[in-house]
Amino acid sequence: MVMRHNAVVELANDLLIPGHTGERQNLDVIDKWWRWNPEEIILPQYADREHKALREVSETPWLSLVVTTLAQQLVAELVRSSQTDDVSAMWAPWQRNRMPSRQRAIHRAALGYGYAYATVLPGDRGAVIRGKSPRELYAVYADPVVDEYPMYFLEKSGGFTYVVDEEARYTLRHDRQGKLEYVTHEIHGVGVAPAIRYSNQIDLEGRTPGEVEPFIGTAKRINKTDYDRMLVQHFNSWKIRTATNMQRPADDAEAERLKLMLRQSDILTGEEGVEFGTLDETPLDGFIKAHDSDVESLAAVTQTPAHALTGNMINLSADAITEARAMLDLKAGERKLGFGDSHCQVLRLASHIEGRVADSEDFTLVMQWADLGSRSMAQAADALGKMATMLGIPVEMLWDRIPGVTSEDVKVWQKFKRENPSADELLAAGMFAQANGTDG
């Protein structure tokens, strides 16, 4: 049932807008640390322009790198179903909405903020899938842990405020006095509030921490260590020459005139009793070690390979690299389970909108992810060959597991094999003839 006009405005004013405003404040803090505009290091009152410039160059987007390193492991490539072999109709909305490339923005938002959304609404050519940032979409669930869909959600776009429930999409706007007013509504007929949540991690209380907020303290520590090093490097990283028992000039102007710029070949001489010396520079080794220790701490708590943060891969064997990536692979595998379930939910809702009942009720869907490991083609071919020969898996079922091979490539190969059923026999005969030195 479509809500009354005043009920929509009241819902927005009393619940959705206040909830979104409070959540947006927290998300804006996360956004600054993620999008390389972190909280500034506190400087003393006497800090001048040099101190502020040093603070600026000391800030590094460490948490952005943490998110990127994990996001690059997540590329949904194909969906599988145990109910049907032909998933082309179900996969069509994904391709039509350019989700092979747009999925990355959803993954990054969910990793950075802790959660993100995709909306699925009817369009002229079928279901329309759009990724949504939690800074622009606020959803309310009856049970935030169990419920697949929210009761309603608020979305802000183009100067308008939209409220969406299971029946319609209501358009609101603020008048010149800043009062929210009803504009119009459009019945979508989906039957649910069509927003699907992507959670980085979710616990039994509905909390969804991301890959930024829990580690802000560690990133602050790294930036502070780097700022301290920059101070020493800028002000105290050279020797200071001293002269004692030298007669001081009568005034400061004379002292300035007598100040000398020493060259490498100059020799200092003085009267009897004058002693020359130096004050050592402040060593930077301690600051560098502290920086390395802080970065290693960040790598440990975020399960990110240390070499991904430091770029240091000297003398690392293949086994060492594999071991270093093990924790990241486990973390990526956990995210694939959660994000993959949300992707399948998107496809089921798109099937419902397009009237494909069987597909919309297919809960056997599993998302297949691209193999982005560092294995060589030879290693992959050897592993897949053993699966085919030792486990008896049909080779056709392994084609799409070859690194770099897309689902479209597999379709072409399958079509070729159907149209050329004797190709295997001809190939086998040619190999037999070559092995026996005959012309076949």
Disulfide bonds with the S-S distance in Angstrom:
none
